[in-house]
Amino acid sequence: MKGYEKLEQHLIHQGKVVGFYEDIVKLPSGKVVTWDLVKHKGAAAVVPVTDKGTILLVRQYRNALDQETLEIPAGGIEPGETPLECVTREIEEETGFIAGKMTHLTTVITAIGFCDEKIPIYVATDLKLSKQHLDEDEFIDVEEYTIDEIKDMIFSGKIIDAKTISGVLGYLNMEK
């Protein structure tokens, strides 16, 4: 749609991972409004598929929900790092496996109404056991599930993470 004009942008707070902004936007009607925006440094995720066809998920505590969640491995893109380099690093750090092959699957925007976080999602195959390298603030359990188990957890509401749902369902579609 045409007619939107960003007049101003003010940084309210810069955190470790995100910046909180207040945008002043002129609408097509001419009315001026204030919108919130969260700018994210970028992340990437990976669906790790074993030789048996199972998928590795990570169980970790998420502060935003105050609960543990099951997710595909993911992490923030470091300065100067590509999304592929990020997921190559993250899969080993979080699961203790190295991927022999990475294939780009899709890219998702996690919270399109107020955040610019974009997550490229890859599929990792030809996994070789290595060693986890967790950050000091990470406590992650690696769990292995069949496709049917994961589908059941998605549709029963046990898996609620958007990147995980998108990645797994995208992988299933890719396999058709």
N, C-alpha and C positions, 0 to 999 in steps of 0.2 A: 504494500500500500504506500502510496506517495503522500506527502504532506506532513510527515513527522520531522521535527527538527530538534536536535539536542542542543539546547542553548548553553547549558553549564553542566559541569561535573565536579563534585566536591568529594575528596577523600575524607571519610569520617573516621576510619580506623584501619590501619594496616596490621594484619595478623601474620603469623608464621606462614600460613598457606593461602589465605584469602584477604582481599581488601574489600571494605564496605564503603560504598559510594552512594551519594545522593545525586540523582540526575534531575535536571530541570528540563522538561520536554514540552515543546509546543505541538499540540495535536492538530490534525487536519481542520478541525473546527475553529482553530485560533486560540482555544483555551490553553493555558499553561498549567502543567501539573508537575508534581514531584514524585519520582519513582525511585525505589531502592534498587541497587545493583550490587551483586557480589561478583568480584573478579577473582578467578581461580588461576593458579600458576600452571595448571595442566596436569593431566594424569593419563595413565594407560592401564589396560587390563588384559588378562589372558585366560582362555579356557584350556586348561592342561588335560589332554586326552592321553590315557595310558595305552600301551600296546593291546590291552584287554578290551579297550573301548570304554573304560570307566573314566570318570572325570574327578580330578582332585579339587576339593574345595577347602577353604580355610575358615576356621571358626575363630572369631575374635570379638573382643568387646568394642562396642561403638558408643562413645559418649553421648552423641546426639539422641540416641534412643535409650540409653542407660540399660543396654542388654547386649548379649552375644548374638552375632549373626553368622550365617553361612554364606560365603561369597566366593567368587572366583578371585584369584590373586590380582592385586592392583597396587598402584602406588603413584606418587607424585613424580612428575618429570623434573629432573634436576637441570639447572642452567647448562646449556650447551648440549643437552642430551636429546636424542630423537625419541619418539614414542616406542619404536622398535628396541632401541637400546634400553629404555626404561623397563619394558616387559621382560626383556632378556635378563636384566638384573633382578627384577622383582620376583620372577618365578623361582629363581634359585634362592634368593633371600628368604622368601616366605614358605616355600614347599620343600626345599632341599633337592630339587631336580633341575637339570639343565635340559633345555629343549634342543633337539637336533634340527627341528624345522619349525618356523613360525610363519603363519599365513594371516594376513590382514582379513578380518571378517566384516567389521562395520565400525561406525563411529556414532556415539550417542551424546546428546546434550542432556545432562542429568536433571536440571531444574530450570527449564527454559523460561519460566515466568520471571525469574529474578537473578539467575546466575549464568555466567558464560562458560562454566566448566564443560569441556569437551573431552570425551574419553574414547580414543581408538581402542578397539577390542581385537585381539588376535587369537588364533587357535595354535596351540603348541602340541607338536607330536614328536615321536621318537625321543621320549624322555629317558634320561640317564640319571641314576641316583648320584647325588653329590652331598651337600650339607647345607642345612639352614643357616642363614646369617641374619638373625633378627636384630632390629634396632633395639636400643636399651628400653624403649617404651612399648615394644611389641611383645605380646604373648599370644602366639598363634598355634593352634592345633590343626594338623592336616588330616583331612578325612576323604575317603574314596567312596564314590557312589556310582551306581549304574545310571544310565540315562532315565530309565523308568522311575527309579527312586527320586531323582532330581525333579522330573516332571511332576510327580505326585507332591513333592514338597513345595513346588512353585504354586500349583493349583489349590493346595490346601492352605496356603498362606504361611508356611514355615520358612520359605525363602522369600524375602520381601525386597531385596536389594535390586534396584533397576538395572544396573550394569550386568549383574549376574543373570537375571531373567532374560535380558536382551542377548547376552552372549550365548547362553545355553540354547535358547530357542533359535537364534541365528545359526548356531552350529548344527542343530537338528535339521534345519531347512537346507543347509549346505550339504548334508549327508544324503539327501533324497536323490 
